[in-house]
Amino acid sequence: MTNAGTHQEVHYVNRAGWLRAAVLGANDGLISTASLIVGVAASASGRSEILTAAFAGWAAGALSMAAGEYVSVSSQADLESADLERERRALATEPQAEAEELAEIYVKRGLKPDLAREVAQQLMTRDALGAHARDELGLSDEMIASPLVAAAASGASFSLGAVLPTIAAVVAPPSGTIAAVFVSTLLFLIGLGALGARLGGAGIVRPALRVGFWGAVAMGVTAGIGALVGKAV
């Protein structure tokens, strides 16, 4: 028999704001930097050109990811703030209509009309804007990401992802650069997919294989393009 007082469920939705940016940044750092190294190496470039491309891609990518994530999350935050302001005005001018709107949402979810109206009234008495934000607009504190946190997570994780294939390129012999970067990056991608799934509380096999597959495709295509361009010029 389960003791209701001690029963606790572990949820990970509160990690969504930073986890998405961190996983995306690390994945992009791995794939883009490794693909750049493999593409330049396949064009028969020298070691200095390969490492220059790797470090330049690392710096540009980290800054781009951080700036892009900041702008994206800020735009989302602006949209959410505008919706909340419209809802705040509606609650001030038409509270009864808003109460009926909230009750109708609960009716559609399965409550009887009388109970839905009672629930709506009680929730609005306590926190009208919070009730409408959550149940009408689908907004909650757990799902709202901070632009600065998202940008920092994205830029830092891109750098972490980018450094791994760069290290592989530095330590590998010139003749084995492509193979070393390709294999090490593929392993890192599979590990990243598994880690991201684990942090999100999901199964790890399919996400890991999915990330590894598309990373291999990206590096293979870039290597082919690099080889064609190298021969052409």
N, C-alpha and C positions, 0 to 999 in steps of 0.2 A: 504494500500500500504506500503510495507516494505522499509524503508530508508536504502539503501545500505551502507551509511556511518556509521550507528549505528548498523548494523546487526553483531552480534558476536555469534559464536558457541563455546560451552565449550567442550573441548576434554580432555581425561585423559590418553592418550598414554604416556605422559611424566612421568607418575608415574610407568610405567611398570618395570623399572629397580629395584626400591626398594620395590614396592608393592608385587611382586611375592615372594621375599625373606622374607618379613615381614609376609605375610599370611602363607607361608609354614612353617616358623619357629614357629609361634604361634600355628598353627595347630598341628605340630609335638610335640611341648612342651606339649600341652594339652593331646593328644592321648597317647604318649609314657609314660609320667609320670603317667597319670591316669591308663593306662593299667598295668604298673608296680606295682602301689599301689594295684589295684584290684587283680592282679595275686598273689602277696605276701600275701595279706589278705586272699584270698581264700585257700591258702595252710595252713591255721590255724596258721600263724606266729603271734608273739606278736607285740605289738604296737611299740616297739623300732626297731624291724626288718623292719616294714613297713615304718617308718619315715626315717630310715637309707637308705633303698632302694630308697625312694623318693628323698632325697637330693643328693645321689650319682648319680642317674639317671639324675637329674636336671643339676648338674655340668658337667657330661660327655656329656650329650646331647647338652648343650649350646655351649661348646667348639667344639664338633664335627660338629655341624651345621655351626658355624662361619668359622671353618677351611675348611669344605667341600665347602661352598659357595664361599669363597675366591679363592680356587683352581679352582673351576668350572668357575667362572666369569673371572679369570685370563687366563685360557686356552682359553676361548672364545675371550677375548681381544687379545691374541697372534695370534689367527687364523685370526681375523679381521685385525690386523696390517699387517700380512703377505700378505693378499689379497690386502690391500691398497698399499703396497709396490710394488707388482707385477703390479697393475694397474698404479701406478706412472711411473714405468719403461716403460710400454707399451705406455703411453701417450707421453713419451719423445722420444721414438724410432719410433713409428708408429702412429702419431697423426691422419692421414687421415683414417686409418683403424679403429681407435677407434671412430672417428666421425661417420663413416658409421655404426658401431656396435650400437652406441647410437641411430642413426636415425632409424635403423631397430627395435629397442625396441619400439619406438614411433609409428612406422607403425603398429606393432602388437597390440598396444593399441587403434588404430583407426584413427590415423592421416594419411592424404594423404602424399605420399612420399616426394613431394617438401616441404610441410610444416614441415614434420618430420626432414628433413635435415636442414631447416632454424632454427627450434627450437634447434636442437642438436648443431648447430654452435654457436648460441647466448649463450646457456648455457655453452658451453665449453670455449667461450671467457671470460666469467665472472669467472667461477670456474670449470675447466675441471674435476679435481679429485672429487670434491663434486658431480658433476652431475653423474659421473660414479658410485661413491660409493652409491648414493641414488637409481639410476634407474637400474643399472646393478647388483650391489651386494646386494641391499636391506638394506643398512646401513644408519642410520641417527643418529644425535646427541641425539635425544629424546629416542632412543631405546638402547643406549650404557650405560651399568651400570658400576659403579666404583666398583672394587673388595673390597675395604675397606668399602665403604658404604653398599654394599650388605652383607658383612660379619658382620658388626655391626648390621644391621637391622635384620639379621637372628638370631644372638646370643642373642640380646636383646629381640626379640619377642619370641624366644624359652623360655627364662627365664620368661617372662611375662606369657606365656601359662602354664609353669610348676608350677608356684607359686600358681595358682588357685586350682588345685586338691590337692596340698600339704596342703594348708590352710584348705580345706574341710576335709582332713584326720586328721589334728591336732585338729580341733574343734568338730569333730563327736565323739560320744561315740564308744568304741571299737566294740560293737555288730552291730553298724550301719555304719561302715566305708565303706563297699562296696557300700551300697545303697546311702550314701551321696556323695561319690566320683563319682559314676556312673551318678546320676541325675544331680549334679552340673556341671560335665564336659559336659554332653550332652547339657545342656542349654548354657554353654559357647561356645561350638562348633557351635551351631545354631546361636548364636549372632555373632561369628567370621565370619561365612559364610556370614551373612547378611552385616556385616561391610565391609568385603573385596569387596563384590559386589557393595556396595554403593560407596566406594572410587573409584571403577573402572567405575562407572556410569552405571552399569547393574542392571537388576531386582534382587530383594533380595530373593524371595521365593525359587526358585529352588536351587541356590547355598547354602542357609542355610540348606535346607533339605538334600542335597547331603552330606555336611560335617557332619551333625548330624548322618545320616544313617551309614556312614563308620566308624565314631568314635564309635558308639554303637556296630558295628560288631567287631571292634578291641578289645574293652574292654570285650565283651562277650567271644570271643575266648580265650583271655588271662586269664580270670577268670576260664574258663573251664580247661585250661592247668594247672593253679595253683592248682586247686582242685584235679586234677588227680595226679599231682606230690606230693602234700601234703599227699595224701592217700598212695601213693606208697612208700614213704620214712618214 
